[in-house]
């Protein structure tokens, strides 16, 4: 009985088929659907024609130029700057430190090492030494110095570092007095070396007899 029911159900569906076909226009049944593929190809051609053409670009040519060395670039950047200015400046820095520390000693004998007047002058001396090491005696300026000046600059740099370390480790007034005396000695020593070097570079014919006597023997020593 179940199979018979399924049979009659299928037959009922077939009975509805003529009614469905009557609702579809006859043109739809007899006419082939449009060829959309051809239409899409036409649209593609239209879009490609509407797009502007890219300008022709010539390939870049690499120019093989000679490379400058780092030293040549550095010398060009310096532009002939005179590097010898660092040695006279170091003398000035040591002179300033000697004056500041002498004043600090004057206050330290009366008020002690922790006096504001003493500490302020010690800190100013440290500022002078920092400027000397990081600006006037930096690696660039020392490197381009003539050999004789380079020796004086290296001597100044070592003395500055030793003085700075001594000031940073002060504990007593006696320590400050020793550093002050050492700075004054270094100031005189470097100043003498610098001026003797300068005088040795002056042609002898341009010196007076007094000048020659003052620098007697220095031409052979430097």
Helices and strands as residue ranges (DSSP letters): H 2-23, H 26-30, H 36-50, H 70-78, H 85-111, H 116-131, I 132-136, H 139-143, H 147-168, H 173-200, G 204-206, H 209-214, H 218-221
